[in-house]
């Protein structure tokens, strides 16, 4: 698939269903990670977000895809009103804002969406790279996807590179201590543990790309 190929409304809603199903399927995995360093409810949150995405994806995506994504974010926010639910909702809403008015999306649009999601989630969560949060997977993923698209990679190749970058980001912060949220309360015991937010982001990106 050339990176000039456009993504239409049906592609977006289908990807939304894949993400929803993946978040539901990985509920126990994400819960187990969160139990080790948080309050153990991440799987519940992400599965609720997944159910909201699947339900919303039945809505006709014709027209403004930016508005469609922002509306999906609002549904996630209502269905999963926790810290992670709010972050995921913020990411969706900011991604939608970045492509407001677009009826089709190309590689540069997707790159802008990733960047907007990252910046929105960083501002909302008051975190930075290296704090061992979802940002440590999303930031490298966004940068890598942008570079791949700018260098002419097709969307499939750019997507694969994006996932690899997210996984590398997750691995890079696993040895570190968490500094944000409930995980920070666990202190040094978080060293060597996989950050649940990073893991959830990898699940989401894989569902988008590999479907």
N, C-alpha and C positions, 0 to 999 in steps of 0.2 A: 504494500500500500504506500503510494507516494505521499510525501507530507503535504502535498497540495490537495489531496483528497479531503472532501469536507465531511464533517460529522453532522448528521441531521437529527431532528427531534426524536425519531424512533430509536436511533442509536443511543441517545442520551438516556431515554427511559429504560431501554433494555440493560444498559450498563448499571443503572440505578437498581434494578432488580437483582443483578448479579452481586452487587455490593451488599444489598440487603440480605440475600441468601447466605453470603459468606460470613457476615457478622453474626447471623443466627447460628450458622454451623460451627463457628469457632467460639461460641459462648463459653464452653467449659475451659478451653485453652486460655482464653483471656482472663477468666475468673481465677484460674490457678496462678497465673502470673501476678495478678493484683492481690491475691491473698498473701503472697510472700512479702509484699512491700506497701500495701495500701489497705483499703477497707474491704476489699474482696468483692465489690459490686460492679466491676467494670463489665463483666460478661452480661449482666442484667441490663446495664445501660446500653451497650452496643447492640444487643439483640432487640431491645425496644426501638432503637434508632433504625435497625434493619427492617423491622416490621413497618415502621412509619414510611420508610423509603419505598418498600414494595407496594404499600397501599397507595402512596402518592403517585407512583409510576403508572397507575391505571388512568391518571388524568392525561388528556390529550396534550402533548407537548408542542403542538403546532404554534408557530409564531415566535414570540420573544423567549429565547432559551435562557437568557440572563434572568428574566423574571421567573421562569420555570424553576431554575436552580435555587433562586432566592426563596421561592415559596416552599421548595422541598426542605430548605434549611429551617424555615419557620416550623414546619411539621415535626422535624427532628427535635427542635428546641422544646416543643410542647410535649412530645412523647417521652423525652429523656432529659428532664430538667436537672441534670447533675453537672458537675464540672466538665467531664468529658463530653457529655451530650451538648453542653453549651459551646464547647470548643469545636466540635464537629459541625454544629449548626452554623457557627460563625464562619467557619471555613467555606461551607456551601454558600452562604449568603454573600460573602465577599467575592467568591469565585463568580457568582452570578452577576454581581455588580460590575465586575471587570469586563463582562461581555454583554452588558445591557443593550437590548435592541437587536442582537444577532439572531438570525434565523438558521444559520449554519455556522459550524465551528471548524477552524483549521488548526494546524500545529502552533501557530503563533498565538491563537486564541487560547488554546489549552495551556500554553506556557504562561500566559498572563493570568489565567485562572489559578494555576498552582502558586504563582508568586503572590497573588492577592490573598489566597487562602492562608499561606504562610504568614504574611504580614498581619493579617487580621487576627489569626490565632495567637501570634506572638504578643500583639497589643492586648488582646483580651485576657490571656493567661499571665501577662506580666512576667514572661520567662524569656530566656535568651539561649542561644546555642551553647551547649555544654552543661546546661542545667539538668540534663537527662530527662527529657520530656519528648512528646510526640514531634516537637520541632526538630529534634536531632535526626529524625528520619525524613521529615518533610522538606527541610531546608536543602540538604544534598540532592534529594529527588528533584526538586524544582530547578535547582541550578543545572543539574545534569541534563534534564529534559530540555531546558532552554538551549543549552550548548549543542545538544544533538540535533535539534530542529534547525538551529541557525547554520549548522554545518551540512544540512541537506539530508540527514537521515530520514528514512520513512518513519511513519508513526509507530509501526511495530517495533522497529529497532530502537527508536527513541524510548519507547515504553519499557522495553527490556532493560535498557541502560538505567532508566529511572528506578526500576525495582531494585536492581543491583546496588544503586547508590543508597537507596533507603535501607537496604539490608546492611550495607557497610556502615551507614550512620548508626544503626541500632547496635551493631557489634562494637563500634568505637566507644560508645558511652556505657556499655554493659559493665566494664570494670570500675566505672566512676560511682561516686556517691550522689544520690538524688538531693536536689536542693529546692524543689518546688512541691507544694501540696502535701497530702498526707504521707507520701513516701519520704519526705524530708524528716518526718518525725522518727522514722526508723533509723535514721542516721547512717553510721558506717556499715550497718548490716545490709544496706542496699548495694554495696559494692559487689560486683559479680553477678547481680541479678538482672534479668532482662526487663527493661522498662515496658510496662504494659501498653502505654500510649504508642510507643514506637512500633510495638508488635501489631497493634490495631491498625496503624497506618499502613504497614506492609500488607496486611490482609486486604485492606481497601484497595490499594494500588494493584495488587495481583488480580483482584476481581475485575477491576476496570480493564486491565490490559489483556489478561489471559482468557477472557470469556469467548 
